[in-house]
Amino acid sequence: MKHKTRSFALSRRAALGGLAALTASALALPAFAAEPLNVVATTGMIADVARQIGGDAVTVKALMGPGVDPHSYRQTRSDIVSMTRADVVLWHGLYLEAQMEEFFFNLAHQRPVFAVAEALPKDVLLSNADYEDRFDPHVWMAPELFIGVVIEVGRVLGEARPEMAEAFAANALAYADRLRALDSYARETLEQVPQEQRVLLTAHDAFSYFGRAYGFEVMGIQGISTESEAGLNRISALVDTIVTRGLGAVFVETSVSDRNMRALVEGAEARGHQVRIGGELFSDAMGQDGTYEGTYIGMIDHNVTTIARALGVEVPAGGMSGQLNQGS
């Protein structure tokens, strides 16, 4: 039995276009007598979208916190309790939560369950090199593409609370405006990286949508799923690439061990080439709760700013809006 989700043809204009008079901030939600909508989301990124759209009309719990790898995550007893009591359960889909799929298929017989990323048109998705007939799930790496997920979350929340559907939809469009501003910052910043340095080498292949959006060649030690193993031959081949192309920086990820990346650096040094760790990127999880980096926009702002600085661009330490590295 397939999980409960609805696909829809999301045109570029519907996702990106809009209401000229709509401000970048969320619209005020109307007063409501009902209890807030109880939403459980798997990833921090989806949870943050639900909070941005729902405001005080929702309570949102994310199952996976900072540093958690969704590819290998399995639901805990407390997770099961939370989801069976939720008004709405939001999961990403596209085989991101691979170890939880069967649970969600079964839960969909009892609760409203939605794989929100699977609402994206298939022709905008990249294939998954690790699994045949699957897609790369890391769509949040390109804010313009992630707008489609934002619109879907707004639709789902509106379906769950029809009297607030119009406000939720308006808030989704307002948040989409903010993601377009984020995308503009990313484009303007990353265009300054010299062409020969536009290589993003990380722990696993989480950045392909980022690379497509901003003109980077992306390489990962592991495949799209962190469940795949990185062999010695793969590491040796990447050391060859670093040395022959004169790459100056590689990047570690917050949700993946840095062991293999350290091996790359040491391998390059053994061949007389100095390459440094350019910084730590958020890939499958956001930053600490209560920080700017613990929001979706802050996560992407951090990644863009860190990558650009490591590859030779002078960028403000505070990133797009001066909020990076400010703590809670």
N, C-alpha and C positions, 0 to 999 in steps of 0.2 A: 504493500500500500504506500503510495507516495505521500509525502508530508503535505501539510496544509499550507499552500502558498499560492499566490496568484501572479501569473506573468502578465505583462502588459507591454504594449509597444511604446516605449519611452523615446520620443523623438528628441533630437538635440534642442529644438526650439522649446519644447515643453519643459525640459530639464533646466535649460539655461536662460530662457527668455522670461519676460515677465511683466511685472507690474512696475511701470516707471515710477509711480508714486510711492512704491514700497520702500521703507527705510531698511538699513542693514540690521537694525535691531528687531528682536521679536515683537510682534504685536501683543498688546495686553490681552490676556485671556479673560473671557467673561466670567462673572461670578457663577459659582456652581454649588449646588446643595449636596451632591453626591460625594462620597469619599474619593480621594485621589485614585486614579487608575494604577493598579499594582502591576508594574512591568518588570520582568526579568530578562536580561540580555546576556548573551554569552561573553562577548568581548567588550572591552572598555570603549572602543570606538563606537559601537552600536549603542551602548548605554549612554554615551555622551550626546549622540544625535537625539535620542529619545528625550533626554533632559532639556536640550535646547528647544525642541519642538513643544514639549508638554509643559514645561515650566512647573508651576505649583500644582497643576492639575494631574501630575503623575508622581509616583515614587518609583525609582528605578534602582535595581540591583544588578551589578555586573558580577558574573560568576568568576571571571578570570581577571586578576589584578595585574599590577605592574610586574614585568619580568616573566609572566606565565606564557608558556608555549601552547597555543590552541591546537596545534597539530596532534599533540600527544595527550591532551587533557582528557580526563575521564570524570564524569559527574560523581560528586560525593553524596553522602546521605543527606547532608544539609542542602545541597543543590537540588536534589530530588524533591525534598519538602518544599523548598521555595518555588520551584516550577509548578508543582501540582496545586499550589495555592494561588498562583499568579492569575491575573485577569488576561494578560497577554505574555507570551514567551517569544522573544526575538532571537533568532540565531542567524549566523552569517550565511551558511550554506556554501555551495561550490566546493564541497569536501574539505573545507577548512577544519571543522570540528569532526575530523574523520572518526574518532573513537566514540562519538556520541550520536552518530546518525541514526542507528537503530532505535536508540532511546527516543529521539525526537519523532521518528515515524510512529512509534507506539503512543507517545504522549499526545500526538495530534488527534487521536480518537477521543481524548478527554478534555483538552484545553485548546484555546486558540493559539496555534503555533505557526510562525512565519519565518521562512528562510529569505531574508530581505534582499540579499545580494543576487538571488536567483531571479529577481524581477528585472534585472538588466538584460537588454537585448543580447542575444548570443553573439551577434556579429561584432560587438565591441570587446568581447572577451578574448584573452590569449589562451592557447592550448596549454595543457599541463604535460610537461615532458616526463613526469614521473608516472602518470596514470592515464591510460588510453581512454578516450571519450570523456575526459574531465577537463575542467578549465582551471587556469591559475586563479586562486581565490583572492589574491592580494590587491583588490581593486581600490582600497582606500589610499594606496600610494599615489594615486592621481586624483586630486581634489575635484577636477572637472568631471571625471567619471563617477566619483563617489556621490555627486549630487543626485544621481539616479537612485541610490540607496536612501538618501535623505528624503526624497519625494515619496518613496515606498513606505518608509517608516511613518511619515505623516499620514499617508492613506490608511495604514493599518491602525494607528491610534484613533483616527477619525471613525473608522468602522467599529471600533470597540466602544467609542463614546460619541454616537451620532450627533448629539446636541452641540458638540464642540468641534465637529469635523471641519467647519469653515475656518475656525481659529487655528486649528492644528495645521491645516493646509497653508494658511497665510504665513504661519511661523516657519514652516518648512521652506517656503519660497524666500523668506527673509534670511534664513540661515544659508540658503544656496547663494545668495548675494555675497555673504561673507566668504564662502568657499571660492567664489570667482575672484575676489580680491586676493585671497591666499594664492590661487593659481597664478595671478598676474605677478605677485611678488616673486614666486618661484621662477617664472619664466625670465623676468628681468634680471634676477640675480644669477641664475645658472647660465644664461647666455654669455656671461662674462668669463666663464671658465674656458681656457684655451682648448681648442679642438683636440689637440693631441693628449690632453689630460682628461678628457671626458670618458673616463673608464671608472665604473663603480664596482669595486671588488669587495664583497661582503661574505658573511658566513653561510648564507643560503639564498636561493633565488627568490627573494621576496620583493625585488625592486624592478621587475620587468615593466610594469605599468608606468612606473616613475621614469624608466629609461625611454620608453616610447613617447611619453609626454614631453620630455625635456631634452631629448637628443643625446642620451648617454648609452654607451655600451655597458651592459650589466653582466657581471660574472659572479657566481656563487660557488663556494667550495662544495656545499651540499645542494641537493635539488630543491624543488619548490617546497616539498615537505621536509621538515627537519628529521623525519623518521628515516630518510635515506642516508646511507653511510658515505663518508668521504674517504676514498681509498688513497693509498700512497701515490698511485699513478696520477690521480687528479691533483693532489697537492704539488707534485713534481712539475706537472704541466703548467700550473698557475705560477710557480716560481719562475719557470722559463719565460712566461708572458711578462711578469713583473720586470725581469732583468732585460729582456730584449727590447721592450717598449719603454723602458726607463720610467716606470710608474713611481710616483713619489709617495703615495698614500693608499692604504687599505683601511677598511672600517670593520669594527666589531658591532655586535647587536646586543641589545639589553636582554633579549629572551633566548639567546643561544650562547653556549659556551664559547669562550674566546680561544680555546686550546689550539684549534686548527689555524686560526689567524696568526697566532704567535709562531706556529710552525712555519708559516709562509714567510714571515719577517726574518726568522732565523735562517731559513733556506736561502733567501736572497742575500743576506749578509755573508753567508758562507761562500757566495759567489762574487763577493766584492761590491754588491749593490745595496745601498742604504734605502730602505723604505720604512716609513713610520706608520703607526696606528693613527689615522686621521681624526678619530673620534668614535664615540659610541652612538649608534643610531637606534631609533625606535622602529622595529619592524612589525612584529606580531602583537605587541602590547604597547600601551602608552606609558607616560611617566607616572610619578607618584601622585596619589590622590591629593587634591588641594593645591597643586601647583599648576602653572600655565602649561607645562609640558604634559600634565595629566589630562589635558583636553585634546580633542582631535586636531584642532587648529594649531595648538601649541606643539603637538607632536610633529606635524609636518613642517612647521616653522623651524623647529629645532633641527630636523634632518636637512632641510634646504640650507640653512645657515651654516651648519657644521660641514657639510659637503663642500659648499662654495669656499669657505675659509681654508679648509685643508688643501684645496686644489688651486689656491693662489688668488682668490678674490678678496678684496677688502670689503668686509660687510660689518655693519654695526653689531656689537656684542649682544645687544638686546633683540636682534632679529627684526622681523617685519614691523612690530609695534613697540619695541623696547621692553617686552615682558619676559624674555628668556632669562633664565638663571636668577630669577628673583625670589625663589623659594615659595613657601606656602603663604 
